[in-house]
Amino acid sequence: MTTYKVIFESGVTVDIEAGSIELNDVLDKVEIKDDNGKEMEEVYLNFEDISAIIPK
């Protein structure tokens, strides 16, 4: 798992531990997956509110 820093347009930052974080432009959502490639349903991020996703 990798730790990602998510920066929102409001200036709030959150650290999320996940296997990968991918932006899905077609579905207008952020897909957060574990190391096995399975989507982590317990975490939801609004696509339009995110300024940046930075792996640490």
C-alpha positions as CSV (number, residue, x, y, z in Angstrom):
1,M,0.0,0.0,0.0
2,T,1.1,3.5,-0.7
3,T,0.2,6.7,1.2
4,Y,-1.4,9.4,-1.0
5,K,-1.9,13.0,-0.1
6,V,-5.2,14.3,-1.5
7,I,-5.5,18.1,-1.7
8,F,-9.0,19.5,-2.1
9,E,-9.9,22.9,-3.6
10,S,-10.9,24.1,-0.2
11,G,-7.3,23.7,0.9
12,V,-8.0,20.7,3.2
13,T,-5.5,17.8,2.8
14,V,-6.1,14.1,3.7
15,D,-3.7,11.2,3.7
16,I,-5.2,8.0,2.3
17,E,-3.5,4.6,2.2
18,A,-4.3,2.6,-0.9
19,G,-2.8,0.4,-3.5
20,S,-3.7,2.9,-6.2
21,I,-5.9,6.0,-6.8
22,E,-7.1,6.5,-10.3
23,L,-9.3,9.2,-11.8
24,N,-12.1,7.8,-14.0
25,D,-13.2,10.6,-16.3
26,V,-15.9,8.6,-17.9
27,L,-17.7,7.9,-14.6
28,D,-16.6,11.2,-13.0
29,K,-15.3,9.5,-9.9
30,V,-12.1,8.6,-8.1
31,E,-11.4,4.8,-7.9
32,I,-9.4,3.9,-4.8
33,K,-8.1,0.3,-5.0
34,D,-6.2,-2.0,-2.6
35,D,-3.0,-3.9,-3.5
36,N,-5.1,-6.6,-5.2
37,G,-6.8,-4.1,-7.5
38,K,-10.2,-4.4,-5.7
39,E,-12.0,-1.2,-5.2
40,M,-12.2,0.0,-1.6
41,E,-15.8,0.9,-1.1
42,E,-15.4,2.5,2.3
43,V,-13.6,5.6,0.8
44,Y,-15.4,8.0,-1.5
45,L,-13.8,11.2,-3.0
46,N,-15.8,13.7,-5.1
47,F,-14.0,14.1,-8.4
48,E,-14.8,17.8,-8.8
49,D,-13.5,18.8,-5.4
50,I,-9.9,17.5,-5.8
51,S,-7.0,19.7,-6.8
52,A,-4.2,17.2,-6.6
53,I,-3.4,13.6,-5.6
54,I,0.3,13.2,-4.6
55,P,1.9,9.8,-3.8
56,K,4.2,10.0,-0.8
